[in-house]
Amino acid sequence: MMNVVTAAAEAPKFADLTHHLAPEVLVRKTNPLKDIIRISWENPHLVSLANGDPHHSLYPIRRVEYEVASAADEDPVSAWRSLGASAPTQLLTSSRDADSPRLHQASLAYGHGVGLPDALRTVTALNNAYHTAPHHVATMTLGNADAITKVFRMLGSAGDYFLADEFTFGPMPIAAEAHGVKWVPVRIDSGGIIPKELERILANWDSRRGKRPHVLYAVPCGQNPTGSTLSLERRKRIYEISQKYDLIIVEDDPYYFLQYDPPSTEAHSTQTQKPFPVSFLSLDVDGRVIRIDSFSKIMAPGLRLGWITSQPAFQQHLVRFIDLSSQQPSGFPQALVSLLLDGWGLAGFDRWVRSLRLDYQRRRDFLLGLFQREVAPGGLASVDVPEAGMFLWVRVHLEKHPRFTRKAEEVVEGGRTNARELMQELFEACIRGGLLIVPATVFVLPTETGYEEEGSVHIDDRSNFLRATFAGSEETMAAGMPILGKVLKEFFADPSTARIDATSTVA
Amino acid sequence: MMNVVTAAAEAPKFADLTHHLAPEVLVRKTNPLKDIIRISWENPHLVSLANGDPHHSLYPIRRVEYEVASAADEDPVSAWRSLGASAPTQLLTSSRDADSPRLHQASLAYGHGVGLPDALRTVTALNNAYHTAPHHVATMTLGNADAITKVFRMLGSAGDYFLADEFTFGPMPIAAEAHGVKWVPVRIDSGGIIPKELERILANWDSRRGKRPHVLYAVPCGQNPTGSTLSLERRKRIYEISQKYDLIIVEDDPYYFLQYDPPSTEAHSTQTQKPFPVSFLSLDVDGRVIRIDSFSKIMAPGLRLGWITSQPAFQQHLVRFIDLSSQQPSGFPQALVSLLLDGWGLAGFDRWVRSLRLDYQRRRDFLLGLFQREVAPGGLASVDVPEAGMFLWVRVHLEKHPRFTRKAEEVVEGGRTNARELMQELFEACIRGGLLIVPATVFVLPTETGYEEEGSVHIDDRSNFLRATFAGSEETMAAGMPILGKVLKEFFADPSTARIDATSTVA
């Protein structure tokens, strides 16, 4: 643990970004027992009656054995799924009777907020393999919800403004709203955040609203819900803007390992896969990127384990917060991932995630195929092909609906349509038809108004999307897409059902 | 999960205590996806393309096997410690190939903030066995630091006052201070919080300071650091005061299961043990007690698992907070405790904790014996016998020190002494002597002044204590107590070392 933390001291001069910290961080005192703990670390010869930890001989757990998939084959996920109970496995053991009981004892004892040394070595090895950020440091987390909300708490308090995609996975902005953060939506297209829209907001910020936004929350790969992935060009441009306007980038990247080739590629193989993208972390010369990774999508969400990568100054405040709140993650998942990476090796891990992305790619292509067959021919909906993640963002061509109309009372003010009402009708029609699919309105970032460019289309009128996942089973997808096709057809054909006569409400 | 949560609806009329909630709780919105999830629960026949969860066939974990201590014997902890590698064990298995793969799958998947249904059943069974609170409900936590800080965040914001023992385990008050809570110390004696001191503070509260304190943080058994345990009479009185002055009692009870008989009892046996104490929870007719339990002391702290028991209205807000922050605990420790209670049975669990308390009782008596032999004869320090917990609170008889004096410049203002300086010297002398032991000053509750009764002795002058733990090994205790005896003797004998001449600083 000590050398991991101490490595921080060797980091190069990152920018001093402590002015981004919330007041709560700055007034948080350190644990008064910390001096005692420090004395104990620095003087291991002392007889200590200081620590109130249960004695390890009293832990009733002798051994934990994990039977996990083997990653020895070229396409281990495929073997794991197709061979069922006879798929090759590997045993990983944490035991007090083993040659080295250190990991077992450490995983069962109290620890330091930064995480178990073995787990930190594991995620540091992953960072070194997939990113270029040798001077950033890792902190273990309870998965991305925990990591994101802790980082938001660290950076934002009442009156602060944060930026995010105009369609965003809702719980995260809501968590920050509760402690007073306000959200500013950035216009997106099929490639994600539009850099010049980001710059427009920052350049034209009206200081009468308050302090200019200082945090950008971004999901660069397979964004939830839109499935978009930022190109390297956009990433670079966004990073430059962040430097110019002094933003912290919170890079939430749970789908980083789930990258897909275009559907046209024949005979997918691990050899021909496109490279993993360049993360904001790898671009981060200033130390203004706080990257958030998770084991949820590549291992299992129930582990509740992930990690934050940041410049050391942010880590220091994060760890102090962790020590005074959730404390470090459970020793079991931390031990498991470190045993797993030891057992598989980095090469095995790489085979697993490349094989996993092939599996999800097959699912994506399966859903796309169904969409092409069952929905697209009607001409009432279309999709972009997601290059990462778990979601298909289905655009509904509402303008073809017989009852699509501009709401008369809204003509003056931006010319709003009845898109929102029609999408709600469509959502309900899907339910009646037997299909649950998520309407875009659920993902609209909660905000004040007035951030849009003059005369731009209202977000409600651009919420003509449905989010469908390809993470589920093929049976579910095969059952769902025909329903969507049928419901769309009926919904667009019949102008009479639940008719909203917009013109009748003219003032 | 559903029936556990639904059970809340059957609860009797608890008092409506929502006015205790912090503003952040009241403005926290619910997850906008929740409606979608609800529709999915209520309509299981729907084909769902809504959930972005990784498919369970992709989790690379086939089986987790825990080899744990057997609890079949009368004194299982003793067997576990003395028999070493040949101690009887029991295998607990979570597996996707088992007869019922439900627990395994649930432990690896996303879940609900309240916790895994199996883990909730487990802790509810423990609550029912050891407390009388059939209408309170349980919520899984990441251990007591997580639980306490979440509850403090739920109840306290800037300008709120909370009450606690004047000597308290420091990190918890510090966590609440960071979000603006101020602490008010309650005078204690060897029996813990003095009820009439609690009432004095509330009855005489000066409203110019702000709102009267509305939360009492209490550690009723084996309090850390003083080792005190509240008698049933005091508990009842404190509960009445809480009703009269509308307090929420946060009952932090990690040492509940570590109860000890007086040292005189010959031939300790599980038969003659005193009963477990009546918790504040069991007295709670109003729903104003939020009880916090942990598996850290009875299983292992590295599990990071515990539970909160509260009235359903508080649970609802807690769970919403959990869903928007740390999320539910890792599935591994949750699966383990539910498998363990199934495997051991409630009777086995009871044997384990009764055997564990005997083990700690032996350690306590061992440390007491050492104290009597190595320290007490000098007449320079004394102890009360702790009835619970892990700590011995050693009173140092500073008034016998040749340099003990009233500080001349302080005579007017309460007659303060040089106790603080002498205790610091003693702490440093212990370190030089080779012993790390924690001085009381580290545990002084951080507060403003002016809560004390007129003319009462300043906290610094009552901080003449050292905290020693008996949770460690007998070797450590055997090495430590002679050092303490020797250092005390030398420190009290030699008036010249590092002399502070208080009189020379007279103004």
Interface residues (C-beta under 8 A of the other chain):
Chain A: E24 V25 V27 R28 K29 T30 N31 P32 L33 D35 I36 I39 S40 N43 H45 L46 V47 S48 L49 A50 N51 G52 D53 P54 H55 S57 L58 Y59 P60 I61 R62 R63 V64 E65 Y66 E67 V68 A69 A71 V77 W80 R81 A85 T89 S95 D97 A106 S107 L108 A109 Y110 G111 L142 G143 A145 D146 T149 K150 G170 P171 I174 A175 E177 A178 H179 N224 S296 K297 M299 A300 P301 G302 L303 R304 L305 D323 L324 S325 S326 Q327 Q328 P329 S330 G331 F332 P333 L336 L340 W352 L356 D359 M390 F391 I431 G434 L435 L436 I437 V438 V442 F443 P446 R467 A468 T469 A471 G472 S473 T476 M477 A479 G480 I483
Chain B: E24 V25 V27 R28 K29 T30 N31 P32 L33 D35 I36 I39 S40 N43 H45 L46 V47 S48 L49 A50 N51 G52 D53 P54 H55 S57 L58 Y59 P60 I61 R62 R63 V64 E65 Y66 E67 V68 A69 A71 V77 W80 R81 A85 T89 S95 D97 A106 S107 L108 A109 Y110 G111 L142 G143 A145 D146 T149 K150 G170 P171 I174 A175 E177 A178 H179 N224 S296 K297 M299 A300 P301 G302 L303 R304 L305 D323 L324 S325 S326 Q327 Q328 P329 S330 G331 F332 P333 L336 L340 W352 L356 D359 M390 F391 I431 G434 L435 L436 I437 V438 V442 F443 P446 R467 A468 T469 A471 G472 S473 T476 M477 A479 G480 I483
